Amino acid sequence: MAVAFVRRHLVISSLAIVAVLGTVALPVVAYVIVPALVRSTLVEELPERSSSARGSIGANTVRQGELVRINTVDYGSGAVRLVQGVDLVLRFENIDVAGAPDMYVYLSDRTDGQPGTFIDLGKLKATNGSFNYIVPAGVDITAVRSVVVWCRQFSVTVTYALLT
């Protein structure tokens, strides 16, 4: 009976099979193929304390942490530091972050990897390398407990670092 139905309704059966395969393929494309295409590398120098102090006085690390692996898809490794120079700078050093679309860097008041109450520092500059973000003046760094890399498109944490 089922074979007879399939033979009579070949077009409907074919469309059903395509729909099932598409439903399975879409997450694979979204979580495996797209992240591989959005990877990039950037290497920036740490800003000097001042141009007149070049080479004599470096910037001081105020707080620091290590990026963590959340799961096989959402991960990061490398160091993050809050560095006081002329400006307060968030420094990513030798990082490797999972590729994802629409990633942003937040200074968060939480320790569980969620944004919570956050300061948005802008789009993640690269998935690999070492680079800097200027922290806006007036930010109370004693309230900042973590750095979160957040994917806005999927509303997920890609990686985070607890600051000590």
FIKOLZA-1660 file (N, C-alpha, C; in steps of 0.1 Angstrom, whole numbers, plus 5000, padded with zeros to 4 digits):
% residues 164
   i   px   py   pz ch aa at
   1 5008 4988 5000  A  M  N
   1 5000 5000 5000  A  M CA
   1 5009 5013 5000  A  M  C
   2 5019 5013 5009  A  A  N
   2 5028 5025 5009  A  A CA
   2 5036 5026 4996  A  A  C
   3 5040 5015 4990  A  V  N
   3 5047 5016 4978  A  V CA
   3 5039 5021 4967  A  V  C
   4 5026 5017 4967  A  A  N
   4 5017 5021 4957  A  A CA
   4 5014 5036 4958  A  A  C
   5 5013 5041 4970  A  F  N
   5 5011 5056 4973  A  F CA
   5 5023 5063 4968  A  F  C
   6 5036 5059 4971  A  V  N
   6 5048 5066 4966  A  V CA
   6 5048 5066 4951  A  V  C
   7 5045 5055 4944  A  R  N
   7 5045 5055 4930  A  R CA
   7 5035 5065 4924  A  R  C
   8 5023 5065 4930  A  R  N
   8 5013 5074 4925  A  R CA
   8 5016 5089 4927  A  R  C
   9 5023 5091 4938  A  H  N
   9 5026 5105 4942  A  H CA
   9 5041 5108 4943  A  H  C
  10 5047 5105 4932  A  L  N
  10 5062 5106 4931  A  L CA
  10 5066 5121 4934  A  L  C
  11 5059 5130 4928  A  V  N
  11 5063 5144 4930  A  V CA
  11 5062 5148 4945  A  V  C
  12 5051 5144 4951  A  I  N
  12 5049 5148 4965  A  I CA
  12 5060 5141 4974  A  I  C
  13 5062 5128 4971  A  S  N
  13 5072 5121 4978  A  S CA
  13 5086 5127 4977  A  S  C
  14 5089 5131 4964  A  S  N
  14 5102 5137 4962  A  S CA
  14 5104 5151 4969  A  S  C
  15 5093 5159 4970  A  L  N
  15 5093 5171 4977  A  L CA
  15 5095 5169 4992  A  L  C
  16 5089 5159 4997  A  A  N
  16 5090 5155 5011  A  A CA
  16 5104 5151 5015  A  A  C
  17 5110 5144 5006  A  I  N
  17 5124 5139 5009  A  I CA
  17 5134 5152 5008  A  I  C
  18 5132 5160 4998  A  V  N
  18 5140 5173 4997  A  V CA
  18 5138 5181 5010  A  V  C
  19 5126 5182 5015  A  A  N
  19 5123 5190 5027  A  A CA
  19 5130 5185 5039  A  A  C
  20 5130 5171 5040  A  V  N
  20 5137 5165 5052  A  V CA
  20 5152 5167 5051  A  V  C
  21 5157 5165 5039  A  L  N
  21 5172 5167 5037  A  L CA
  21 5176 5182 5039  A  L  C
  22 5167 5191 5035  A  G  N
  22 5170 5205 5037  A  G CA
  22 5170 5209 5052  A  G  C
  23 5161 5203 5059  A  T  N
  23 5160 5205 5074  A  T CA
  23 5172 5200 5081  A  T  C
  24 5178 5189 5076  A  V  N
  24 5190 5184 5082  A  V CA
  24 5202 5192 5078  A  V  C
  25 5202 5196 5065  A  A  N
  25 5214 5203 5060  A  A CA
  25 5216 5217 5065  A  A  C
  26 5205 5224 5067  A  L  N
  26 5205 5238 5072  A  L CA
  26 5214 5240 5084  A  L  C
  27 5212 5233 5095  A  P  N
  27 5220 5234 5107  A  P CA
  27 5235 5231 5104  A  P  C
  28 5237 5221 5096  A  V  N
  28 5251 5218 5092  A  V CA
  28 5258 5230 5085  A  V  C
  29 5251 5236 5076  A  V  N
  29 5257 5247 5069  A  V CA
  29 5259 5259 5079  A  V  C
  30 5249 5261 5087  A  A  N
  30 5249 5273 5097  A  A CA
  30 5260 5271 5107  A  A  C
  31 5263 5259 5112  A  Y  N
  31 5272 5257 5123  A  Y CA
  31 5286 5252 5119  A  Y  C
  32 5287 5247 5107  A  V  N
  32 5300 5241 5103  A  V CA
  32 5306 5249 5091  A  V  C
  33 5299 5251 5081  A  I  N
  33 5304 5257 5069  A  I CA
  33 5306 5272 5070  A  I  C
  34 5295 5279 5074  A  V  N
  34 5296 5294 5076  A  V CA
  34 5307 5298 5085  A  V  C
  35 5309 5292 5097  A  P  N
  35 5319 5296 5106  A  P CA
  35 5333 5295 5100  A  P  C
  36 5335 5285 5092  A  A  N
  36 5348 5283 5085  A  A CA
  36 5351 5294 5075  A  A  C
  37 5341 5300 5070  A  L  N
  37 5342 5311 5060  A  L CA
  37 5344 5325 5067  A  L  C
  38 5341 5326 5080  A  V  N
  38 5342 5339 5086  A  V CA
  38 5354 5341 5095  A  V  C
  39 5364 5333 5093  A  R  N
  39 5376 5334 5102  A  R CA
  39 5385 5344 5096  A  R  C
  40 5392 5351 5104  A  S  N
  40 5402 5362 5100  A  S CA
  40 5413 5363 5111  A  S  C
  41 5424 5369 5106  A  T  N
  41 5435 5372 5116  A  T CA
  41 5439 5386 5115  A  T  C
  42 5442 5392 5127  A  L  N
  42 5447 5406 5129  A  L CA
  42 5457 5406 5140  A  L  C
  43 5468 5413 5137  A  V  N
  43 5478 5415 5147  A  V CA
  43 5481 5430 5149  A  V  C
  44 5478 5435 5161  A  E  N
  44 5480 5449 5164  A  E CA
  44 5490 5450 5176  A  E  C
  45 5498 5460 5176  A  E  N
  45 5506 5463 5188  A  E CA
  45 5498 5468 5199  A  E  C
  46 5503 5466 5211  A  L  N
  46 5497 5472 5223  A  L CA
  46 5500 5487 5223  A  L  C
  47 5491 5495 5225  A  P  N
  47 5494 5510 5225  A  P CA
  47 5503 5513 5236  A  P  C
  48 5512 5523 5234  A  E  N
  48 5521 5528 5244  A  E CA
  48 5514 5536 5254  A  E  C
  49 5521 5537 5266  A  R  N
  49 5515 5545 5276  A  R CA
  49 5514 5560 5272  A  R  C
  50 5525 5565 5266  A  S  N
  50 5525 5578 5260  A  S CA
  50 5536 5579 5250  A  S  C
  51 5535 5588 5240  A  S  N
  51 5545 5589 5230  A  S CA
  51 5559 5593 5235  A  S  C
  52 5559 5601 5246  A  S  N
  52 5571 5606 5252  A  S CA
  52 5578 5595 5261  A  S  C
  53 5570 5585 5265  A  A  N
  53 5575 5574 5273  A  A CA
  53 5578 5562 5265  A  A  C
  54 5579 5563 5252  A  R  N
  54 5581 5551 5244  A  R CA
  54 5593 5543 5248  A  R  C
  55 5592 5531 5251  A  G  N
  55 5603 5522 5254  A  G CA
  55 5607 5523 5269  A  G  C
  56 5603 5533 5277  A  S  N
  56 5607 5534 5290  A  S CA
  56 5597 5529 5300  A  S  C
  57 5584 5532 5298  A  I  N
  57 5574 5527 5307  A  I CA
  57 5563 5520 5298  A  I  C
  58 5560 5507 5301  A  G  N
  58 5550 5500 5294  A  G CA
  58 5536 5502 5300  A  G  C
  59 5526 5496 5295  A  A  N
  59 5513 5497 5300  A  A CA
  59 5512 5486 5311  A  A  C
  60 5503 5489 5321  A  N  N
  60 5501 5481 5333  A  N CA
  60 5489 5472 5331  A  N  C
  61 5490 5459 5333  A  T  N
  61 5478 5450 5333  A  T CA
  61 5470 5452 5346  A  T  C
  62 5457 5456 5345  A  V  N
  62 5449 5459 5356  A  V CA
  62 5441 5446 5360  A  V  C
  63 5435 5439 5350  A  R  N
  63 5428 5427 5352  A  R CA
  63 5431 5418 5340  A  R  C
  64 5429 5404 5341  A  Q  N
  64 5432 5395 5330  A  Q CA
  64 5424 5382 5332  A  Q  C
  65 5424 5375 5321  A  G  N
  65 5417 5362 5321  A  G CA
  65 5420 5354 5308  A  G  C
  66 5415 5342 5308  A  E  N
  66 5417 5333 5296  A  E CA
  66 5404 5329 5290  A  E  C
  67 5403 5330 5277  A  L  N
  67 5391 5326 5270  A  L CA
  67 5389 5311 5272  A  L  C
  68 5376 5307 5273  A  V  N
  68 5373 5293 5276  A  V CA
  68 5365 5286 5264  A  V  C
  69 5366 5273 5264  A  R  N
  69 5358 5264 5254  A  R CA
  69 5345 5261 5261  A  R  C
  70 5334 5265 5254  A  I  N
  70 5321 5262 5260  A  I CA
  70 5316 5248 5255  A  I  C
  71 5318 5245 5242  A  N  N
  71 5315 5232 5236  A  N CA
  71 5323 5231 5223  A  N  C
  72 5320 5221 5215  A  T  N
  72 5328 5219 5203  A  T CA
  72 5325 5230 5192  A  T  C
  73 5314 5237 5193  A  V  N
  73 5311 5247 5183  A  V CA
  73 5315 5261 5188  A  V  C
  74 5313 5263 5201  A  D  N
  74 5315 5276 5207  A  D CA
  74 5328 5275 5216  A  D  C
  75 5339 5282 5211  A  Y  N
  75 5351 5281 5219  A  Y CA
  75 5360 5293 5216  A  Y  C
  76 5370 5294 5225  A  G  N
  76 5380 5304 5224  A  G CA
  76 5392 5300 5232  A  G  C
  77 5404 5305 5228  A  S  N
  77 5416 5303 5236  A  S CA
  77 5424 5315 5235  A  S  C
  78 5433 5318 5244  A  G  N
  78 5441 5329 5244  A  G CA
  78 5438 5338 5256  A  G  C
  79 5446 5349 5258  A  A  N
  79 5445 5357 5269  A  A CA
  79 5437 5370 5266  A  A  C
  80 5430 5376 5276  A  V  N
  80 5425 5389 5275  A  V CA
  80 5430 5397 5287  A  V  C
  81 5433 5410 5285  A  R  N
  81 5438 5418 5295  A  R CA
  81 5432 5432 5295  A  R  C
  82 5429 5437 5306  A  L  N
  82 5426 5452 5307  A  L CA
  82 5439 5458 5310  A  L  C
  83 5443 5467 5301  A  V  N
  83 5456 5474 5302  A  V CA
  83 5455 5489 5304  A  V  C
  84 5461 5494 5314  A  Q  N
  84 5460 5509 5316  A  Q CA
  84 5473 5515 5310  A  Q  C
  85 5470 5524 5300  A  G  N
  85 5481 5532 5294  A  G CA
  85 5476 5546 5294  A  G  C
  86 5477 5553 5283  A  V  N
  86 5470 5566 5281  A  V CA
  86 5455 5564 5282  A  V  C
  87 5450 5553 5276  A  D  N
  87 5436 5549 5277  A  D CA
  87 5436 5536 5284  A  D  C
  88 5424 5532 5289  A  L  N
  88 5422 5518 5293  A  L CA
  88 5418 5510 5281  A  L  C
  89 5426 5499 5279  A  V  N
  89 5425 5491 5267  A  V CA
  89 5421 5477 5270  A  V  C
  90 5412 5471 5263  A  L  N
  90 5410 5456 5264  A  L CA
  90 5418 5450 5253  A  L  C
  91 5428 5441 5257  A  R  N
  91 5437 5435 5248  A  R CA
  91 5434 5420 5247  A  R  C
  92 5432 5415 5234  A  F  N
  92 5431 5401 5231  A  F CA
  92 5445 5397 5226  A  F  C
  93 5451 5386 5232  A  E  N
  93 5464 5382 5229  A  E CA
  93 5465 5368 5224  A  E  C
  94 5470 5365 5212  A  N  N
  94 5472 5352 5207  A  N CA
  94 5459 5344 5208  A  N  C
  95 5448 5349 5203  A  I  N
  95 5435 5343 5205  A  I CA
  95 5432 5334 5193  A  I  C
  96 5423 5325 5195  A  D  N
  96 5417 5316 5185  A  D CA
  96 5402 5315 5189  A  D  C
  97 5393 5321 5182  A  V  N
  97 5379 5320 5185  A  V CA
  97 5371 5314 5174  A  V  C
  98 5361 5306 5178  A  A  N
  98 5353 5299 5168  A  A CA
  98 5347 5310 5158  A  A  C
  99 5347 5306 5146  A  G  N
  99 5340 5315 5136  A  G CA
  99 5325 5315 5137  A  G  C
 100 5319 5327 5137  A  A  N
 100 5305 5328 5137  A  A CA
 100 5302 5342 5131  A  A  C
 101 5290 5344 5126  A  P  N
 101 5286 5357 5121  A  P CA
 101 5283 5367 5132  A  P  C
 102 5284 5379 5129  A  D  N
 102 5279 5390 5138  A  D CA
 102 5283 5389 5152  A  D  C
 103 5297 5388 5155  A  M  N
 103 5302 5386 5168  A  M CA
 103 5306 5400 5174  A  M  C
 104 5302 5402 5187  A  Y  N
 104 5305 5414 5194  A  Y CA
 104 5312 5412 5207  A  Y  C
 105 5320 5422 5211  A  V  N
 105 5327 5421 5224  A  V CA
 105 5320 5429 5235  A  V  C
 106 5317 5423 5246  A  Y  N
 106 5311 5429 5257  A  Y CA
 106 5319 5428 5270  A  Y  C
 107 5319 5439 5277  A  L  N
 107 5324 5438 5291  A  L CA
 107 5312 5435 5300  A  L  C
 108 5312 5425 5307  A  S  N
 108 5299 5420 5314  A  S CA
 108 5301 5421 5329  A  S  C
 109 5290 5422 5336  A  D  N
 109 5290 5421 5351  A  D CA
 109 5287 5407 5356  A  D  C
 110 5286 5397 5347  A  R  N
 110 5283 5384 5351  A  R CA
 110 5296 5375 5349  A  R  C
 111 5295 5363 5356  A  T  N
 111 5306 5353 5355  A  T CA
 111 5302 5340 5348  A  T  C
 112 5290 5340 5343  A  D  N
 112 5285 5327 5337  A  D CA
 112 5286 5327 5322  A  D  C
 113 5292 5337 5316  A  G  N
 113 5294 5338 5301  A  G CA
 113 5282 5345 5294  A  G  C
 114 5272 5349 5302  A  Q  N
 114 5261 5357 5296  A  Q CA
 114 5264 5372 5296  A  Q  C
 115 5258 5379 5287  A  P  N
 115 5261 5394 5287  A  P CA
 115 5257 5401 5299  A  P  C
 116 5245 5398 5305  A  G  N
 116 5241 5406 5317  A  G CA
 116 5240 5420 5314  A  G  C
 117 5244 5429 5323  A  T  N
 117 5246 5443 5321  A  T CA
 117 5259 5445 5315  A  T  C
 118 5260 5450 5303  A  F  N
 118 5273 5450 5296  A  F CA
 118 5276 5463 5289  A  F  C
 119 5289 5465 5286  A  I  N
 119 5294 5476 5278  A  I CA
 119 5298 5470 5265  A  I  C
 120 5292 5475 5254  A  D  N
 120 5295 5470 5240  A  D CA
 120 5307 5477 5235  A  D  C
 121 5318 5469 5232  A  L  N
 121 5330 5475 5227  A  L CA
 121 5330 5474 5211  A  L  C
 122 5320 5468 5205  A  G  N
 122 5319 5467 5191  A  G CA
 122 5321 5453 5185  A  G  C
 123 5322 5453 5172  A  K  N
 123 5323 5440 5165  A  K CA
 123 5337 5434 5168  A  K  C
 124 5337 5420 5169  A  L  N
 124 5350 5413 5171  A  L CA
 124 5358 5416 5159  A  L  C
 125 5371 5421 5160  A  K  N
 125 5379 5425 5149  A  K CA
 125 5384 5413 5141  A  K  C
 126 5387 5402 5148  A  A  N
 126 5392 5390 5141  A  A CA
 126 5390 5378 5150  A  A  C
 127 5391 5366 5143  A  T  N
 127 5389 5354 5151  A  T CA
 127 5403 5349 5156  A  T  C
 128 5413 5354 5150  A  N  N
 128 5427 5350 5154  A  N CA
 128 5436 5362 5155  A  N  C
 129 5446 5361 5164  A  G  N
 129 5456 5372 5165  A  G CA
 129 5456 5379 5178  A  G  C
 130 5461 5391 5178  A  S  N
 130 5462 5400 5190  A  S CA
 130 5458 5414 5186  A  S  C
 131 5448 5420 5193  A  F  N
 131 5443 5433 5190  A  F CA
 131 5437 5439 5202  A  F  C
 132 5433 5452 5200  A  N  N
 132 5429 5461 5211  A  N CA
 132 5415 5467 5209  A  N  C
 133 5409 5470 5220  A  Y  N
 133 5397 5478 5220  A  Y CA
 133 5399 5489 5231  A  Y  C
 134 5396 5502 5228  A  I  N
 134 5396 5512 5238  A  I CA
 134 5383 5511 5246  A  I  C
 135 5385 5511 5259  A  V  N
 135 5374 5510 5269  A  V CA
 135 5369 5525 5271  A  V  C
 136 5356 5527 5269  A  P  N
 136 5351 5541 5271  A  P CA
 136 5355 5547 5285  A  P  C
 137 5358 5560 5285  A  A  N
 137 5361 5567 5297  A  A CA
 137 5349 5566 5306  A  A  C
 138 5351 5565 5319  A  G  N
 138 5340 5564 5329  A  G CA
 138 5335 5550 5332  A  G  C
 139 5340 5540 5325  A  V  N
 139 5336 5526 5328  A  V CA
 139 5342 5522 5342  A  V  C
 140 5333 5517 5351  A  D  N
 140 5338 5512 5364  A  D CA
 140 5343 5498 5362  A  D  C
 141 5356 5497 5361  A  I  N
 141 5362 5483 5359  A  I CA
 141 5360 5474 5371  A  I  C
 142 5357 5479 5382  A  T  N
 142 5355 5470 5394  A  T CA
 142 5342 5463 5392  A  T  C
 143 5332 5468 5384  A  A  N
 143 5320 5461 5382  A  A CA
 143 5321 5451 5370  A  A  C
 144 5331 5452 5362  A  V  N
 144 5333 5443 5351  A  V CA
 144 5339 5429 5356  A  V  C
 145 5332 5419 5354  A  R  N
 145 5336 5406 5359  A  R CA
 145 5341 5396 5348  A  R  C
 146 5337 5399 5335  A  S  N
 146 5341 5390 5324  A  S CA
 146 5341 5398 5311  A  S  C
 147 5347 5392 5301  A  V  N
 147 5347 5396 5287  A  V CA
 147 5339 5385 5280  A  V  C
 148 5329 5389 5272  A  V  N
 148 5320 5380 5265  A  V CA
 148 5321 5383 5250  A  V  C
 149 5323 5372 5242  A  V  N
 149 5322 5373 5228  A  V CA
 149 5309 5367 5224  A  V  C
 150 5300 5376 5219  A  W  N
 150 5285 5372 5217  A  W CA
 150 5282 5373 5203  A  W  C
 151 5275 5362 5198  A  C  N
 151 5270 5361 5184  A  C CA
 151 5256 5367 5185  A  C  C
 152 5254 5379 5179  A  R  N
 152 5240 5385 5179  A  R CA
 152 5231 5377 5170  A  R  C
 153 5235 5372 5159  A  Q  N
 153 5226 5365 5150  A  Q CA
 153 5220 5353 5156  A  Q  C
 154 5227 5345 5164  A  F  N
 154 5221 5333 5170  A  F CA
 154 5219 5335 5185  A  F  C
 155 5222 5347 5191  A  S  N
 155 5220 5350 5205  A  S CA
 155 5227 5339 5214  A  S  C
 156 5240 5337 5211  A  V  N
 156 5247 5327 5219  A  V CA
 156 5261 5333 5223  A  V  C
 157 5266 5329 5234  A  T  N
 157 5280 5332 5237  A  T CA
 157 5289 5323 5230  A  T  C
 158 5299 5329 5223  A  V  N
 158 5309 5321 5215  A  V CA
 158 5320 5317 5224  A  V  C
 159 5325 5326 5233  A  T  N
 159 5335 5323 5243  A  T CA
 159 5334 5335 5253  A  T  C
 160 5341 5333 5265  A  Y  N
 160 5342 5343 5274  A  Y CA
 160 5354 5341 5283  A  Y  C
 161 5358 5351 5290  A  A  N
 161 5369 5350 5300  A  A CA
 161 5365 5357 5313  A  A  C
 162 5367 5351 5324  A  L  N
 162 5366 5357 5337  A  L CA
 162 5378 5365 5340  A  L  C
 163 5375 5377 5345  A  L  N
 163 5387 5386 5348  A  L CA
 163 5390 5386 5363  A  L  C
 164 5403 5384 5365  A  T  N
 164 5408 5384 5379  A  T CA
 164 5417 5396 5381  A  T  C
% end
